[in-house]
Amino acid sequence: MHTLLDAADIERLREALESAGFREPALRDRYGAEPLAAARRGDHRALLAASDDGDRLSVLVRLFVCRVDEDEVAEALAPLSLEAALAAGLIAETEDGYRAGLSLEIHGEHWLLSDAPAEAGRGLAADHVLGPAGAAKSMAGYMLRRPVESALDVGTGGGVLAFDLSGHAKRVTGTDISRRALLFAATNAVLNGLDWELLAGDMLEPVAGRRFDQIVSNPPFIVGPGHGDFDYRDSGRPGDAVCAELAAAAPGLLNPGGTLQFMANWCHVKGQQWSDRIAGWFAGSGCTVWAIQREVADPLEYVRFWQRDAAVDHDPHRLAAWLDWFDANDIEAVGFGVVNARFHGGETSVVCEDLRHTPERPFSEVIGDWFDVHARLAELTPEQLYGARLRLAEGVRLHQEAVPGPEGWEVERQLLAASPRVEEIDPLLVSFLGGCDGSVAMRTQVRILAQAHEADEALLAASLSTVVRRLIRDGFLRIAD
């Protein structure tokens, strides 16, 4: 696979970055966390003031973090020559010296090269290669981090997610339709001493017939009429078809127990539940699926956002045509979130949730635990559940909402909370959960509850068993033994 610079010059660039101390801990120690955070939001004042001493690290910071012109860059980049840096587009010559031609960012413990961000009055090129943008960072937060033999990053771009996969996968493969993106990915791999298999082709085409333990993707998921304006965001498929395509491929791509996770947009079509739409993607797949909706946007808000993203907000004709397409297809809104699937080959199970809150633990751990619990529940017989000792999960809280009444406070609603979920429950379930301390079997609790409320024990047991399975799956309850 070709690279932006030859292998010797990539090694020289790595030596320059290492010797200057261009790493996140060193930058924080030298300049402080707040100036760095402000600069990454676009406010460079504090970082520029702190980096005016002209040493190697300061020059690199002003060049690649603050993105201002610098005249003395030869020493900062040495042993990489100015000629090689200019030829690769890493820097560009200006009237005031040199400026960054590409984006060079610190992504975790790695250096990541990508195209420079859009500037005022200049839109992005069709083959623009993104750095660690919002959706990729979100996907990295959802990504399962358990050791695997083989991992695939579909639509790898410059290799943002491949970096994260390299931390726990023995072999990493990346695909992309853009050969220019693969040029960046190959350079980033060599720059960071990593070995990735990089394949050119549309989505899953290059890995047809192969299987993996883990697949992740931040695909070109934009919902629209199927234009192919920008490689990083437009799949050329209409609507949310690219996400449906990924989902449908899961059983043919995953090893047993393997996982597929991808960022997605899905259509909210008039007269259809979004959850039914995603369930249709996985029909008969033999997967356990958890789809998490984090945001919903109306068509105008959605189109304006993506026009701004590509710096083409000035095109009213494209906006109107895009909105007309939404109207013609009865699309009332677009959902955004992450789809998580584990392949087991048995009965397909799809759970769709609207979760706007971020959990207290890393989302990757929450998702991993969800799959583990779901697998255990699938093996748990009704009799085993009825004989299990249950306890409330750590951190579960009961919130009551009450209003003043003739005889004092009157409870209107009772809410069970376990990050990131909140669920309204009835008084009978409150009583049941109050006894879930892990000391007695569920059957004993049901018997006591049935006597106290003069209810039929068999009917109560059947009703509670369904609820209890859901509460275990969603992290409110644990099986003590």
Buried (B, 14 or more C-beta within 10 A) or exposed (E): BEBBBEEEBBBBBBEBBEEBBBBEEEBBEBBBEEBBEBBEEEEBEBBBEBBEEEBBBBBBBBBBBBBBBBEEBEEBBBEBEBEBBBEBBBBBEEEEBBBBBBBBBBBEEBBBBBBBBBEEEEBBEBBBBBBBBEBBBBBBBBBBBEEBEBBBBBBBBBBBBBBBBBEBBEBBBBBBBBBBBBBBBBBBBBBBEBEBBBBBBEBBEBBEEEBBBBBBBBBBBBBBBBBEBBBBBBBBBBBBBBBBBBBBBBBEBBBEEBBBBBBBBBBBBEEEEBBEBBBEBBEEBBBBBBBBBBEBBEBEEBBBEBBEBBBBBEEEEBBEBBBEBBEEBEBBBBBBBBBBBBBBEEEBBBBBEBBEEEBEEBBBEBBBEBBEBBBEBEEBEEEEBBEBBBBBBEEBEEEEEEEEEEEEEEEEEBEBBBBBBEBEBEEBBBBBBEBBEEEBBBBBBBBBBBEEEEBEBEEBBEBBBEBBBEBBBBBBBBBBE
